[in-house]
Each structure stands twice: as structure tokens, then as C-alpha cells.
Amino acid sequence: MTRIVTLLLIVLVFSAAPISAQQIRFKTYTDSQHKFSIDIPDSWQIKYNKRKGGYIAVPTASEEKVSIDSCHGGIIFRLRFYKPGLKHLHGEKIRGLNWTGIYHSDACGYTCKGDILYGAKGEYQYRGACQYLYFWNNDLTVCIRSNAISIEEAVRKRMIASFRFFK
């Protein structure tokens, strides 16, 4: 009887475990213009949107769209490109096969009005997690900045582990 109860408890614990990056399906996004690749969840898409300020990652799954569209302008993160280095930045140092980088997370205040985020005064005030991933080599720095959304830790770790510059 004790063995059955123990077995039942083990099954319940493992079946109630939260979704991890190993259970999330990933795909590789490749940017041939800036010469890098990175794994992102299969339910995300990176695209260029001039009106929203450049390259952005957006959800494609309906359940993610609802929560992200409501106040984050439909954007999970933005991509920015800078000169190499940015050694003045502070944060957790990260490294890959052919790059060096920094991860930084900060609580940020923003205002939501419809699907537009404002950094200062506005109708609604929220606190979010602004996360920054900087990857650089001798030619370029790629910055991924979350749009006041906390990217799940396991997903962020997979993104860091998979990032590559290529020639």
C-alpha cells in the first residue's frame, strides 16, 4: 500500500510540473543581413515592422496574443543593432562560441493606453520586467530588449545557448 501511495505521489508531482523550455518547441531564426541565428519558441515570429521601430518578435499562438496584445503592443521583444562592444554595460556576463555578451534585467515602469506603451505619464501605470540580452563579436552587437515582459528563464537560457554569429 505504501508503494502505491508513493508511486501515486510521484506521478502527481511530475504531472503538475510547469512547462519548461524542453517541452516548448523551438525553431531557429536566422538573420542573413546581420549574420546571426538564435532559437526562439515555435509560437514566436521575428519580423520587420517599420511602424513599430524595426525588428520585433511577436506571438503567433492565440493564447499568447491575447495577453501580449492587451498592453504590450503585441511585441515580446525588440531587436536593435549597435557597434561592437558596449563594454560600459553592467550585468551578468554571458559567453558563447564566437561572442561575448551581457544579460541585464530591471524592473521598469510603463504606461499602457490601448496597445501602446509609454515610458512616462499616462492613463494606466504598470510595473514590468525589462530584460536585455547583448551579444557581440568584432563586427556587431545584437540587443534583444523585452517589451516590459519577463521572458521565461528556461526560454531565455535556450536563446543564450543557441545564439551564433556566422560569416
C-alpha positions as CSV (number, residue, x, y, z in Angstrom):
1,M,0.0,0.0,0.0
2,T,2.8,2.4,0.9
3,R,4.5,1.7,-2.5
4,I,1.2,2.5,-4.3
5,V,0.8,5.8,-2.4
6,T,4.4,6.8,-3.1
7,L,4.1,6.0,-6.8
8,L,0.9,8.0,-7.0
9,L,2.5,11.0,-5.3
10,I,5.5,10.8,-7.8
11,V,3.1,10.7,-10.7
12,L,1.1,13.7,-9.4
13,V,4.2,15.8,-8.7
14,F,5.7,15.2,-12.2
15,S,2.4,15.7,-14.0
16,A,1.8,19.1,-12.2
17,A,5.3,20.4,-13.2
18,P,5.3,23.7,-15.1
19,I,6.1,23.8,-18.8
20,S,9.8,24.1,-19.3
21,A,11.9,25.0,-22.3
22,Q,12.4,21.3,-23.0
23,Q,8.6,20.9,-23.5
24,I,8.4,24.1,-25.6
25,R,9.1,23.5,-29.3
26,F,11.8,25.8,-30.8
27,K,12.8,26.9,-34.2
28,T,15.9,28.7,-35.4
29,Y,15.6,32.3,-36.5
30,T,18.4,33.2,-39.0
31,D,19.1,36.8,-39.9
32,S,21.3,36.7,-43.0
33,Q,21.7,40.5,-43.1
34,H,23.1,40.8,-39.6
35,K,24.7,37.3,-39.8
36,F,23.3,35.6,-36.6
37,S,20.9,32.9,-35.6
38,I,19.0,32.2,-32.4
39,D,16.4,29.7,-31.2
40,I,13.0,31.1,-30.3
41,P,9.8,29.3,-29.3
42,D,8.0,27.9,-32.3
43,S,5.0,30.2,-31.4
44,W,7.0,33.4,-31.9
45,Q,7.9,35.2,-35.2
46,I,10.5,37.8,-35.8
47,K,9.6,40.3,-38.4
48,Y,10.4,43.8,-39.6
49,N,7.8,46.4,-38.8
50,K,8.8,50.0,-39.7
51,R,5.8,51.5,-37.8
52,K,6.9,49.7,-34.6
53,G,10.5,50.7,-34.9
54,G,12.3,47.8,-36.6
55,Y,12.7,44.1,-35.9
56,I,10.2,42.7,-33.4
57,A,9.2,39.3,-32.0
58,V,5.5,38.7,-31.9
59,P,3.4,35.7,-30.7
60,T,1.6,33.6,-33.3
61,A,-0.3,31.4,-30.8
62,S,-3.8,32.8,-30.0
63,E,-3.4,32.4,-26.2
64,E,-0.1,34.3,-26.2
65,K,-1.6,37.0,-28.5
66,V,-4.4,37.8,-26.1
67,S,-2.1,38.6,-23.1
68,I,0.6,40.3,-25.1
69,D,-1.7,42.3,-27.4
70,S,-3.6,43.7,-24.4
71,C,-0.9,46.1,-23.3
72,H,2.5,45.2,-24.8
73,G,1.6,46.3,-28.3
74,G,1.7,42.7,-29.4
75,I,5.5,42.7,-29.0
76,I,7.5,40.2,-27.0
77,F,10.9,41.8,-27.7
78,R,12.7,44.2,-30.0
79,L,16.0,43.7,-31.8
80,R,18.5,46.5,-32.0
81,F,21.9,46.6,-33.7
82,Y,24.9,48.6,-32.5
83,K,28.6,48.9,-32.9
84,P,30.6,46.0,-31.3
85,G,31.5,46.0,-27.6
86,L,29.3,48.2,-25.4
87,K,31.7,47.3,-22.6
88,H,30.3,50.0,-20.4
89,L,27.2,47.9,-19.8
90,H,26.7,46.2,-16.4
91,G,25.0,42.9,-15.8
92,E,25.6,39.2,-15.9
93,K,28.4,38.3,-18.3
94,I,27.4,35.6,-20.8
95,R,29.6,33.9,-23.4
96,G,29.1,31.7,-26.5
97,L,31.3,30.0,-29.1
98,N,32.0,33.2,-31.0
99,W,30.6,36.0,-29.0
100,T,30.6,37.8,-25.6
101,G,27.6,39.4,-24.0
102,I,25.7,40.7,-21.1
103,Y,22.3,39.8,-19.6
104,H,20.5,42.5,-17.6
105,S,17.1,42.5,-16.0
106,D,15.5,45.5,-14.5
107,A,12.0,46.4,-13.2
108,C,10.6,49.1,-15.4
109,G,7.6,51.3,-15.2
110,Y,5.5,52.0,-18.2
111,T,2.0,53.2,-19.0
112,C,-0.4,51.3,-21.2
113,K,-3.1,53.0,-23.2
114,G,-4.7,50.6,-25.7
115,D,-1.9,48.7,-27.4
116,I,0.7,51.5,-26.9
117,L,3.4,51.5,-24.2
118,Y,4.5,54.9,-22.8
119,G,7.6,55.3,-20.6
120,A,6.2,58.3,-18.6
121,K,2.8,59.6,-17.5
122,G,-0.4,58.2,-18.9
123,E,-3.7,56.6,-18.2
124,Y,-2.5,53.3,-16.7
125,Q,0.7,52.6,-14.8
126,Y,2.2,49.1,-14.6
127,R,5.5,47.5,-13.4
128,G,7.1,45.1,-15.8
129,A,10.4,43.3,-16.3
130,C,12.6,44.9,-18.9
131,Q,15.2,42.3,-19.9
132,Y,18.2,42.9,-22.1
133,L,20.4,40.4,-23.9
134,Y,23.5,41.8,-25.6
135,F,25.6,39.6,-27.9
136,W,28.7,41.0,-29.6
137,N,31.6,39.9,-31.7
138,N,34.2,42.1,-33.6
139,D,31.7,43.4,-36.1
140,L,28.3,43.9,-34.4
141,T,26.3,44.0,-31.2
142,V,22.8,42.5,-31.2
143,C,20.5,43.7,-28.5
144,I,17.3,41.9,-27.6
145,R,15.1,44.0,-25.3
146,S,11.9,42.6,-23.9
147,N,8.9,44.8,-24.2
148,A,8.2,45.0,-20.4
149,I,7.6,41.3,-20.5
150,S,9.6,38.8,-18.4
151,I,10.8,36.0,-20.8
152,E,10.6,32.7,-19.0
153,E,14.0,31.7,-17.6
154,A,14.3,28.4,-19.5
155,V,13.4,30.1,-22.8
156,R,16.0,32.9,-22.2
157,K,18.7,30.3,-21.4
158,R,17.9,28.4,-24.6
159,M,18.1,31.7,-26.5
160,I,21.5,32.4,-25.0
161,A,22.8,28.9,-25.5
162,S,21.8,28.8,-29.2
163,F,22.9,32.3,-30.3
164,R,25.6,32.2,-33.1
165,F,27.2,34.7,-35.3
166,F,28.2,33.4,-38.8
167,K,30.1,34.7,-41.7
